[in-house]
Amino acid sequence: FSMNDRFLYDSYRDARDVVWKVLTRYKVVDFPVNVSRLAQKLNIDVNEVAYLPNGLYAVSYSDGKKNYIEFVSSGNVAVDRFTLAHELGHLLLRHKSASSRKEYEEEQANIFAARLLAPMIIIREHDPSSAAELSDIFGMSASSANIRFNRYLEIKKRNKFLTNSLEKEYYNIYKSGRVKTYS
């Protein structure tokens, strides 16, 4: 690993681990994930707004007492869910204000969102035969589902499931079928 490769892996790992902790703590077992309800349980206000400045379609921030996500609806539920999950990632990964975010923080928030909406071990449970099927199961856009499906095929080929203690802990909660606590 080069220093840059190590940094990128650490960034990926941090996002992945926060997702597993959230899924475990809030016993998220139903898919598609209701991101707005999950945000409520995390004491984050989510507000749809008509307009955001500078061409933004979503922003997350804290006033020191409470966290907020504001977004302009795209008109596509799957895209809006990913957007909310992405902004939730910024807050939970403690990224700085939108104006000072680095490219890697945007990628890390994307990693968080994709894994929150479609955890690999749950994709394996459903074993979709196409990106379209994955999209239907997890309520993801076609482009997000395609990326996640291709990653699934790679992980499946290498049989790299349940290799992390956090993933195993979450999977046990999922398999136990406990009632979700964020409904």
N, C-alpha and C positions, 0 to 999 in steps of 0.2 A: 504494500500500500504506500502510495505517496502521501504527503501531508494533506493534499487536497482530497484525495480519495478517503482518507481517514476522517476528515472533516465532514464530507458528504455522507459517509456511513453513519457517523455519530448523529448527524442531523436527521437522517432517516430513522435511526433507532429511537431517538428521543420522541419523535412524532408517533411512531408505532407503539411505544410503551405507554405513552399518555392515552392513546386510544384504548388499549387493553385495560388500563386502570379505570377509565370512564365506563367502558362497557361492563366491567366487573362490578364496580361500585354501585352503578344504577341498574344492574341486572337487566341489561338490554338484551332481550331474547326474541323480539318481534321485528321482522323486516318487511317492508322498508322502515328504517328508523325514522321516528317522528322527531326531527331535529329541533323544532320549535319547543316541543314539550320537554325535551332533554335540556335545552337552554334554560327553560323556566326552573327546572330542578336545580340547575347550577346557578340560579339567581341572576340570570342574564336577561335583560329586557330585549326583545326582538321587535322591531318596528318596521313595517313597510312604509316607505315614503315615496312621494311622487317624483322627487328630484334630489340628486346629490351633486355637489360641485365638481368641476374638473373631469367630467366624463366618467366618474366612478359609478359603479352600480351596487357597491356594498362597502361598508366601513364598520370597523369594530373599535371600541375605545372604552376607557374607564375614566370616571370622574373622581377616582380615589375612594369612592364609597360603593359604587355599583358599576357593573359592566354593561355595555350596550352593543347591539348590532342593529344597524340600519341598512336597508336594502331597497332597491328599486326592482320590482318584479319584472322578470323577463317574459312572463306569460307562459312559461314552461315550468311545471311543478318540479320536474327532475333537475333542471338547471338551478332553480331557486334552492332546492334542498342541498345541492352541492355547494352553492354559494354560502348558505348559512353554515354548513359544516366547515367550510374553509375559514370563515370568519371566527367560528367557535375555536378552530385550531389556533388562530392568531392569539386569541385571549388565553387559552389554556397553556399554550407554549410561551406565554409572557413576552410576546413580541412588542416592540416599541410602537409608537404612533405610526399611522399609515404613511406619513410624509417621510419617515426615516427608515422604512423597511427596506431590507436588502433583498436581492433576487433569491438568495437561498431561503429566506423566511417565507417568501411566496411559495416556493417549491415545497418547503416543509409543511405549510398549511394545506397544500394540495395533497401531500402524502397523508396527512391527518384525515382530511375529508374522505378520500377514497377508502381508507381503511376503516373509518367509522361507518360509512354507508355499506360497505361490503367487505367484512373481515374475511381473510383468506380461508380460515378454517370453516367458516359458515358457507363460503362458496363451495368448498369441498363437500360439505353435507348435502348440498343441492346438486352438485356435479352437473352444471349446465353444459349443454352440447354446443352452445353458441353464445356470442356476445348479446344477441337479441334476447335470448332466454335469461341471461344474467341481468340484463336491463329490466326485464319484467319482474323478476324476483326481488331485486333490490331497489327498484324505482330510480334507476340511474339513466342519465342521458346516453344516447348511442355512443358518443365519443368516449365518455368515461367508462362505460361498460366494455367497450372494445379494448381499451388499455388494460383494464382490470382482468378481462378474460384472457388476453395474451399472457399476462403475468401468471394467471392461474395455470395455464397450460405448461409454462416453464417450471413452476413450483411442483406441479403434479408429476412431471417427467422426472424430477429429481427427488420426489417424495420428501419434501422439506416442510412437513406439517408438524405441529406440536413440538417444536424444537426449543421453545422458550417457556420458562416457568409462568410468566404472566399470561401467555397464550393458553397454556394448560389450565390455569386457574379460571380464566374466562370460559373456556370450552366446557369445563365441568358445570359451571352455572348454566350455560346454554343447554347442555344435555339434560340437566336436572329438570328443565322446563319450569323453573320457578316463575311466578308471576312477576312481570316487570314492575318496578317501583316508580316509574316516571309517568304513569298513565293518569 
